[in-house]
Amino acid sequence: MSNFPIGLIALVVVSILIYFGVAHRVLDKLRMNDKSALAVIAAIIIGSFIDIPLGSRLTINVGGSIAVILAVYVWLGAGTAFEKVRSVIAAIVTGLALFIAGRYLGAEPEQIFIDPIYIYPLVAGVVGYLAGRSRRGAFFAAVMGVLSLDITQYVYLTRSGLRGIVHVGGAGAFDSLILSGILAVLLAELIGESLERIQGGPATEDRPPELIKNLREPEPAPAQKPMGDEQKEERGDGDV
């Protein structure tokens, strides 16, 4: 992948949207507020320039690691156990899709109709949403799917004895982590919002009971009956 910091540019754009309140709805779904989101993005941007070597074969990027920690935090905040299980399965499916894409599409990058830098984020973002469905599940699946490629590569180099260094969450993987997560959430937001409008309101699947209760419209207060003859007689307004 190219070293062009497209992931950093995407983070700056997201920061601007958050600052102007455009991403408020998405942050609510991810159980975050504006300040915490901006703080996390700032930490990811700063950490992207820091690599921590762990042995001769492994290097961990701090920014990429923070993105992974964010994905785990979002996953822990999922509404139900079913959503958490589905998110894990979605991450596995996303990882397999990325492996297949890298094996067949990445064999001869110069013959691909799209720049290789966009292949992994696109595959991870789309598959992550289709498998995870919810915004939290899609984000978790996309990020963890990309991370699984680095882990698989490290295991392969260790067992095969081949020379090489795996940059977990760094180098081109950083761009893939960031772009795939953003794309997955964006798809979940756009498609989810459209489906909610078509269905006539917010969906209640995989949401905690207290949230569903708050989403329901309050029951209308009973209408007051007009003052009848019996009430008039009690007040002494009737005929004598």
TITITI-558284 format. One line per field, with one value per residue (C-alpha): residue in three letters; x, y, z. Coordinates in Angstrom, 1 decimal. Example, Ala and Ser with C-alpha at 12.3 -4.5 7.8 and 13.67 -1.06 7.14 Angstrom:
res c(ALA, SER);
X c(12.3, 13.7);
Y c(-4.5, -1.1);
Z c(7.8, 7.1);
// end
This chain:
res c(MET, SER, ASN, PHE, PRO, ILE, GLY, LEU, ILE, ALA, LEU, VAL, VAL, VAL, SER, ILE, LEU, ILE, TYR, PHE, GLY, VAL, ALA, HIS, ARG, VAL, LEU, ASP, LYS, LEU, ARG, MET, ASN, ASP, LYS, SER, ALA, LEU, ALA, VAL, ILE, ALA, ALA, ILE, ILE, ILE, GLY, SER, PHE, ILE, ASP, ILE, PRO, LEU, GLY, SER, ARG, LEU, THR, ILE, ASN, VAL, GLY, GLY, SER, ILE, ALA, VAL, ILE, LEU, ALA, VAL, TYR, VAL, TRP, LEU, GLY, ALA, GLY, THR, ALA, PHE, GLU, LYS, VAL, ARG, SER, VAL, ILE, ALA, ALA, ILE, VAL, THR, GLY, LEU, ALA, LEU, PHE, ILE, ALA, GLY, ARG, TYR, LEU, GLY, ALA, GLU, PRO, GLU, GLN, ILE, PHE, ILE, ASP, PRO, ILE, TYR, ILE, TYR, PRO, LEU, VAL, ALA, GLY, VAL, VAL, GLY, TYR, LEU, ALA, GLY, ARG, SER, ARG, ARG, GLY, ALA, PHE, PHE, ALA, ALA, VAL, MET, GLY, VAL, LEU, SER, LEU, ASP, ILE, THR, GLN, TYR, VAL, TYR, LEU, THR, ARG, SER, GLY, LEU, ARG, GLY, ILE, VAL, HIS, VAL, GLY, GLY, ALA, GLY, ALA, PHE, ASP, SER, LEU, ILE, LEU, SER, GLY, ILE, LEU, ALA, VAL, LEU, LEU, ALA, GLU, LEU, ILE, GLY, GLU, SER, LEU, GLU, ARG, ILE, GLN, GLY, GLY, PRO, ALA, THR, GLU, ASP, ARG, PRO, PRO, GLU, LEU, ILE, LYS, ASN, LEU, ARG, GLU, PRO, GLU, PRO, ALA, PRO, ALA, GLN, LYS, PRO, MET, GLY, ASP, GLU, GLN, LYS, GLU, GLU, ARG, GLY, ASP, GLY, ASP, VAL);
X c(0.0, 1.0, 2.4, 0.1, -1.6, -5.1, -6.2, -5.0, -6.9, -10.0, -9.6, -9.2, -12.4, -14.3, -13.0, -14.4, -17.7, -17.8, -16.8, -19.7, -22.1, -22.8, -21.8, -23.9, -26.3, -23.5, -21.6, -24.8, -25.0, -21.3, -21.9, -19.6, -19.9, -18.1, -15.3, -14.4, -14.5, -12.2, -9.9, -9.7, -9.1, -6.3, -4.7, -4.9, -3.4, -0.5, 0.0, 0.2, 3.7, 4.8, 6.0, 6.9, 9.2, 8.4, 11.2, 12.8, 9.5, 6.8, 6.2, 3.0, 1.8, 0.2, -2.4, -3.6, -3.7, -5.9, -8.3, -8.5, -9.1, -11.9, -13.4, -13.4, -14.9, -17.7, -18.2, -18.5, -21.2, -23.4, -27.0, -27.4, -25.4, -26.7, -25.3, -21.9, -21.9, -23.0, -20.2, -17.6, -18.9, -18.9, -15.3, -14.3, -16.3, -14.6, -11.2, -11.9, -13.1, -10.0, -7.8, -9.5, -9.4, -5.6, -5.0, -6.8, -7.0, -3.6, -1.6, -1.0, -1.9, -1.0, -3.8, -6.5, -9.1, -8.8, -5.8, -4.8, -4.8, -8.6, -9.2, -8.9, -10.9, -13.7, -14.0, -13.7, -16.2, -18.8, -18.5, -18.3, -21.6, -23.4, -22.3, -22.5, -25.5, -25.6, -23.3, -21.4, -21.1, -20.1, -17.3, -16.0, -16.1, -14.3, -11.5, -10.9, -11.1, -8.2, -6.3, -6.7, -4.6, -1.6, -2.0, -2.2, 0.9, 2.8, 1.9, 2.8, 6.3, 7.0, 6.0, 7.6, 10.9, 10.8, 12.3, 10.1, 8.6, 4.9, 3.7, 0.5, -1.8, 0.9, 2.2, -0.6, -2.6, -3.3, -5.1, -7.1, -8.1, -9.3, -11.0, -12.7, -14.1, -15.4, -16.9, -18.6, -20.2, -21.2, -22.9, -24.7, -25.8, -27.0, -28.7, -30.0, -31.5, -33.2, -34.6, -35.9, -37.7, -39.2, -40.4, -41.9, -39.6, -36.5, -35.9, -36.0, -33.9, -30.8, -31.6, -31.8, -35.4, -34.9, -33.9, -36.8, -39.1, -37.7, -38.1, -41.8, -44.2, -45.8, -49.4, -51.9, -53.5, -57.2, -59.5, -61.5, -65.3, -67.5, -69.4, -72.6, -76.0, -74.9, -71.8, -74.0, -76.4, -73.5, -72.4, -76.0, -76.3, -79.3, -83.0, -84.6);
Y c(0.0, 3.6, 5.6, 8.5, 9.4, 9.1, 7.7, 10.8, 13.0, 11.0, 11.5, 15.3, 15.4, 13.4, 15.7, 18.7, 17.0, 16.2, 19.8, 21.2, 18.6, 16.7, 13.3, 13.7, 10.9, 8.4, 9.2, 8.5, 5.0, 4.4, 5.5, 8.5, 12.3, 15.0, 15.6, 12.0, 11.3, 14.3, 13.2, 9.7, 11.0, 13.2, 10.3, 8.2, 10.9, 11.5, 7.7, 7.0, 8.5, 6.2, 2.6, 0.3, -2.6, -5.9, -8.3, -8.6, -9.4, -7.4, -3.6, -2.1, 1.3, 3.2, 5.0, 1.7, 0.1, 2.9, 2.4, -1.3, -0.5, 1.9, -1.0, -3.2, -0.4, 0.0, -3.8, -3.9, -1.3, -3.4, -3.6, -7.3, -10.5, -11.5, -8.3, -9.0, -12.6, -11.4, -8.8, -11.4, -13.6, -10.6, -9.8, -13.4, -13.2, -9.8, -11.3, -14.2, -11.8, -9.7, -12.8, -13.8, -10.3, -10.1, -13.5, -13.0, -9.2, -8.4, -10.8, -8.3, -4.8, -3.0, -4.9, -4.0, -1.3, 0.3, 1.5, -1.3, 1.2, 1.2, -2.5, -3.6, -0.6, -1.1, -4.8, -4.5, -1.6, -3.3, -6.8, -5.4, -3.7, -6.5, -9.0, -6.7, -4.7, -2.4, 0.6, -0.9, -4.3, -2.9, -0.8, -3.7, -6.1, -3.8, -2.9, -6.3, -7.9, -5.7, -6.4, -10.2, -9.8, -8.5, -11.2, -13.9, -12.5, -12.5, -16.2, -17.1, -15.5, -17.0, -20.6, -20.4, -18.8, -16.2, -12.9, -9.9, -7.4, -7.1, -3.6, -4.2, -1.2, 0.7, 1.5, 0.7, -1.2, 2.1, 3.6, 0.4, 0.3, 3.9, 3.9, 0.6, 1.6, 4.9, 3.4, 0.6, 3.1, 5.4, 2.6, 1.5, 5.1, 5.8, 2.5, 2.1, 5.6, 4.9, 1.6, 3.3, 5.9, 3.3, 1.2, 4.3, 4.6, 3.4, -0.4, -2.0, -5.1, -5.6, -2.5, -2.6, -2.4, 1.0, 2.5, 1.0, 2.4, 5.8, 5.5, 4.8, 7.7, 8.6, 7.5, 10.4, 11.7, 10.7, 13.4, 15.3, 14.8, 17.8, 18.8, 16.9, 17.3, 15.2, 17.4, 20.5, 19.1, 18.4, 22.1, 23.3, 24.6, 22.4, 23.3, 23.6);
Z c(0.0, -0.5, 2.3, 1.5, 4.8, 3.6, 7.0, 8.7, 6.2, 6.9, 10.6, 10.2, 8.1, 10.7, 13.4, 11.5, 11.2, 14.9, 15.8, 13.8, 15.3, 12.1, 13.5, 16.7, 15.8, 14.9, 18.2, 20.1, 18.6, 19.4, 23.0, 22.7, 23.0, 21.0, 23.4, 23.9, 20.2, 19.4, 22.2, 20.8, 17.2, 18.5, 20.3, 17.1, 15.0, 17.4, 18.0, 14.2, 14.3, 17.1, 16.4, 19.3, 18.2, 19.9, 18.9, 15.4, 13.6, 15.1, 15.4, 16.9, 15.9, 18.8, 16.6, 15.1, 18.5, 19.8, 16.9, 17.9, 21.5, 20.4, 18.4, 21.5, 23.5, 21.0, 21.0, 24.8, 24.5, 22.2, 23.3, 23.6, 23.8, 20.4, 18.9, 20.4, 19.1, 15.7, 15.7, 16.4, 13.6, 11.3, 12.2, 11.2, 8.0, 7.2, 7.8, 5.5, 2.8, 3.1, 2.9, -0.3, -1.7, -1.0, -2.5, -5.8, -6.3, -5.0, -7.1, -9.8, -8.4, -11.7, -13.5, -10.9, -11.9, -8.5, -6.5, -4.1, -1.2, -1.4, -1.8, 1.9, 3.3, 0.8, 1.3, 5.1, 5.2, 3.0, 4.4, 7.9, 7.5, 5.7, 8.4, 11.4, 10.4, 13.4, 13.6, 16.5, 14.9, 11.5, 13.0, 15.2, 12.3, 9.8, 12.2, 13.6, 10.2, 9.0, 12.2, 11.6, 8.4, 10.4, 13.0, 10.2, 8.5, 11.7, 12.4, 8.8, 9.0, 12.4, 11.3, 7.9, 9.1, 6.3, 6.9, 7.4, 9.8, 10.5, 11.4, 13.4, 12.9, 11.1, 7.6, 5.1, 7.7, 9.6, 6.5, 6.1, 9.8, 9.8, 6.4, 6.9, 10.2, 8.9, 5.8, 7.8, 10.1, 7.2, 5.4, 8.6, 9.2, 5.7, 5.1, 8.6, 8.6, 5.3, 6.5, 9.7, 7.6, 5.4, 8.4, 10.0, 13.0, 14.8, 14.8, 18.2, 17.4, 19.5, 21.7, 25.5, 26.9, 28.6, 25.3, 23.5, 26.2, 25.6, 21.8, 22.0, 21.8, 25.1, 25.5, 25.0, 28.2, 28.5, 27.1, 29.7, 29.5, 29.1, 32.2, 32.2, 34.0, 36.9, 37.5, 37.2, 39.8, 42.2, 41.8, 42.3, 38.8, 37.8, 37.8, 41.2);
// end
